[in-house]
């Protein structure tokens, strides 16, 4: 979990822009630099932003990602 916090700090201090389209779990995991299985485990345990399902897809809104990043920085 410490590695994830380190990645989050690096990402929040970078100039990466999250566009307004919902992100899939695959896009979020690639952006965070974590494995597929780790992303799904974090999602199940509540370690990722609040998500919603669109059919079989797990998606995250820009707002949910930004709020989650802010919470991770505060922790």
C-alpha positions as CSV (number, residue, x, y, z in Angstrom):
1,X,0.0,0.0,0.0
2,X,3.0,2.4,0.6
3,X,4.0,2.0,-3.1
4,X,0.5,2.9,-4.1
5,X,0.6,6.1,-1.9
6,X,3.9,7.0,-3.5
7,X,2.5,6.6,-7.0
8,X,-0.5,8.7,-6.0
9,X,1.7,11.5,-4.7
10,X,3.7,11.5,-7.9
11,X,0.6,11.6,-10.0
12,X,-1.1,14.4,-8.1
13,X,2.0,16.5,-8.3
14,X,2.3,15.9,-12.1
15,X,0.6,17.7,-14.9
16,X,-1.4,14.7,-16.0
17,X,-4.9,15.9,-17.0
18,X,-7.9,13.6,-16.4
19,X,-10.4,14.1,-19.1
20,X,-14.2,14.2,-18.5
21,X,-15.0,10.8,-19.9
22,X,-15.4,7.9,-17.4
23,X,-12.3,5.7,-17.0
24,X,-12.4,2.0,-17.0
25,X,-10.7,0.0,-14.3
26,X,-8.1,-0.9,-17.0
27,X,-7.4,2.7,-17.8
28,X,-7.1,3.6,-14.1
29,X,-4.8,0.7,-13.3
30,X,-2.5,1.7,-16.2
31,X,-2.4,5.3,-15.1
32,X,-1.6,4.2,-11.5
33,X,1.0,1.7,-12.8
34,X,-0.5,-1.3,-10.9
35,X,-1.3,-4.8,-12.1
36,X,-4.7,-6.0,-13.2
37,X,-5.2,-8.3,-10.3
38,X,-4.0,-5.7,-7.8
39,X,-6.5,-3.2,-9.3
40,X,-9.4,-5.6,-8.9
41,X,-8.4,-6.5,-5.4
42,X,-8.2,-2.8,-4.4
43,X,-11.6,-2.2,-6.0
44,X,-13.1,-5.1,-4.1
45,X,-11.7,-3.9,-0.8
46,X,-12.6,-0.2,-1.3
47,X,-9.1,0.9,-2.0
48,X,-9.9,2.6,-5.3
49,X,-12.4,5.5,-6.0
50,X,-16.1,4.8,-5.9
51,X,-17.1,3.1,-9.1
52,X,-20.2,2.2,-11.0
53,X,-21.0,-0.6,-13.4
54,X,-22.0,0.0,-17.0
55,X,-22.9,-3.5,-18.2
56,X,-19.9,-5.6,-17.3
57,X,-17.5,-2.7,-17.2
58,X,-16.4,-1.0,-14.0
59,X,-16.0,2.8,-14.6
60,X,-14.8,5.8,-12.6
61,X,-15.9,9.4,-13.0
62,X,-13.4,12.2,-13.1
63,X,-14.9,13.6,-9.9
64,X,-14.6,10.3,-8.1
65,X,-10.9,9.9,-9.1
66,X,-10.1,13.5,-8.1
67,X,-11.9,13.1,-4.7
68,X,-10.1,9.8,-4.1
69,X,-6.7,11.4,-4.9
70,X,-7.4,14.3,-2.5
71,X,-8.3,11.8,0.2
72,X,-5.1,9.8,-0.4
73,X,-3.0,12.9,-0.2
74,X,-4.6,13.8,3.1
75,X,-4.0,10.4,4.6
